[in-house]
Amino acid sequence: MGKDPKIKTDNFNSTAELTTNPGFQSSLSVASKTDEKPYNPFEHRVVEHPNSTIGSILHLLKACLGTGLLAMPSAFKNSGLLAGSIGTIIAGLVCTHTVHILVKTSQEVCVDAKKPSMSFAETCGAAFTHGPKKLQPWGGFVKNLVDYSTALTYISVLCVYIVFIGSSLEEVFVAYWPEYEISVQTCCALTLIPLVIICQVRNLKYLVPFSLLANVLILVVFGITIYYVFTDLPSPSERELVVDVTKWPLFFSTVVFAIEGIGVVMPVENEMAHPQKFLGCPGVLNTSMITVIILYGFVGFFGYLQFGDDVKGSITLNLPQDDILAQTAKLLMALVILFSYALQFYVPMEMITRLLQKRSSNSYDNIIQITIRIVIVIGTVAIAAAFPNLELVISFVGAIFFSTLGLLLPAVVHTVYMWDRDLGKFNYILWKNIIIGCAAIFALVSGSYVSAVKMAEEMYGSQEGHGGNVTLTDNL
């Protein structure tokens, strides 16, 4: 199918607005209504730089295998060996399922709206627009709400990434140049220039080499970490199998933060050369998520088994200070997160770019793009320097944002869209989504409350001095 000269496609936007263009006419429209074939969105997608199936798997793996992987031992500290193992599998399957129903809903609503692809926010809005009659007017509001929420969520993730990089660099500086007394905040500031440069890459396809390199490096870091983890490994009897239930919200929030990549899913699926391979068995989604769940459970179990309650927000921070191999692992992981920053940065920029395309004039587009990217990087570095506690920041972001966007919203959107269609035998879809929604609300309320209380205690303790209690910041 040829391109209409009036149609504008942009690789920042995961949505090709073909049907809104009056010059676009589907070749199917000439057929009689009785012979008209169902609209196939895959046949109408125009992607200038499509990703291969392998490239899409790499992007999803990189979106999930970051700071969350190394935070899993800390999550197990708040659950225990047995509860953590079972909880990781359950949380992983639930997160995979919510991504599945979101993508499935997006593909089906594209047929209804006769659009080739939709972003996360557009999918949520269109589900309401094409859902029950009483909810149809809410479509625009839901779309805008999800748009801004997603951007805010991933800006928070970017802050977590910078805290991780800063914490890793500080550990290395303390080990080899203790006389300089460089703080985490200073190390966060050192990331500014590299991040500004890498975030000028504006195409998912051009980020594939970074994802590939990051995945290779994380395997190296993983190997080094496992070497230390399995050195003189204690007996499982020395660790708790199930900890106090009051700590479970921190576990669940951390796992949800670690596994969820909800904002990256739709851009990756929308820019695939063969999007029909995203779902199904094995499929891009299942292949990526099974790998993620296995790795997360493995690292969480043995990391907690080795370091116990002394485990930090990232297990690499527990590696020996006087060992050059351990310090190398910390630097490599900081580089991995630097590359991951660019991929996560794509999510808020996708929304911002769509807003810019609504401008009446295209003048200064490039300058505006560069300026916005620089401002976001500077803002995330500043926020990260202000809140340098890795463990609690991860838990708080997971509880507030990912439990809502990754669990609650897909369940609500799927229910709304299927309400007048088919909720299954005995309305099992409705009951299943209610259970997922309740779990999301529990994670939101309990996880954010526990994290906020601990943050407040830490800030109060820092103000009182270091006389009695050692704060988590000291551990970083």
Secondary structure, 3 states (H helix, E strand, C coil): CCCCCCCCCCCCCCCCCCCCCCCCCCHHHHCCCCCCCCCCHHHHCCCCCCECHHHHHHHHHHHHCCHHHHHHHHHHHCCCHHHHHHHHHHHHHHHHHHHHHHHHHHHHHHHHHCCCCCCHHHHHHHHHHCCCHHHHHHHHHHHHHHHHHHHHHHHHHHHHHHHHHHHHHHHHHHHHCHHHCCCHHHHHHHCHHHHHHHCCCCCHHHHHHHHHHHHHHHHHHHHHHHHHHCCCCCCHHHCCCCCCHHHHHHHHHHHHHHHCCHHHHHHHHHCECCHHHCCCCCCHHHHHHHHHHHHHHHHHHHHHHHHHHHCCCCHHHHCCCCCHHHHHHHHHHHHHHHHHHHHHHHHHHHHHHHHHCCCCCCCCHHHHHHHHHHHHHHHHHHHHHHCCCHHHHHHHHHHHHHHHHHHHHHHHHHHHHHCCCCCCHHHHHHHHHHHHHHHHHHHHHHHHHHHHHHHHHHHHHHHHCCCCCCCHHHHC
